[in-house]
Amino acid sequence: MAQEKLGTAQWVLERQLEWVSNSEVKAGFITTIDIAMLGGLAVAFTACTNRDAVDFVTYP
């Protein structure tokens, strides 16, 4: 009986660790994309001759 409970607890722990590791990989990928997009926005803003942020965002 104790061996069965230990096996079940081990199985649950392995599933939870797998879930956490998968979410960490996805979070790292999403963070990388977000930082790249922020960098692109910074470059576009710096290249803009009109430095007014409101005009930059609402430019047609």
N, C-alpha and C positions, 0 to 999 in steps of 0.2 A: 504494500500500500504506500509506504513512504517512498519507494523507488518510483512508483507511478506519479506521485505528486512532484517529485524532483524532476522527472522527465517532462512533465507538463510545464512546470515553472521554467525549465531550460528552453523549451520550445517557445513559450511566450516571450522570454527575454530575447531570444534570437530574432523573433519577428519584430520586436520593438527596436532593436538595434539596427536592423535592416531598414526600417522605416525612417529612422533618424538619419542614417547615412545617406539615403536617397534624397531626403529633403535638404541636407547640407550641400549636396552636389548641385541641386537645382537653385538653391539660394545663391551659391557662388557664381553660377552662370548668369543669373538675373542681375546680380550686383555688377558684374563685369559689363553687361550690356547697358545698364543704367549709367555707369560712369563714362562709357564711351559716348553715349548720347549727350550727356552733360558736357563733355569735352567738345563735341561737335557744335553744340549750342554756344559754348564760349568762343569758339573760333569764329562762328558766324556773327556773333555780337561784336567781336573785336574788329572784324572786317567791315562792319557797317559804318558808313560815314556819319550817319545820324545816330548819336549816342543816347538819344532819349529812349528808355526802355519801353515806355508805353507805345510809342510810334513803332518800335521794332516788333513788338508782339502783335499789334493790330495792323501791320502793313498788309495791304490787299494782295 
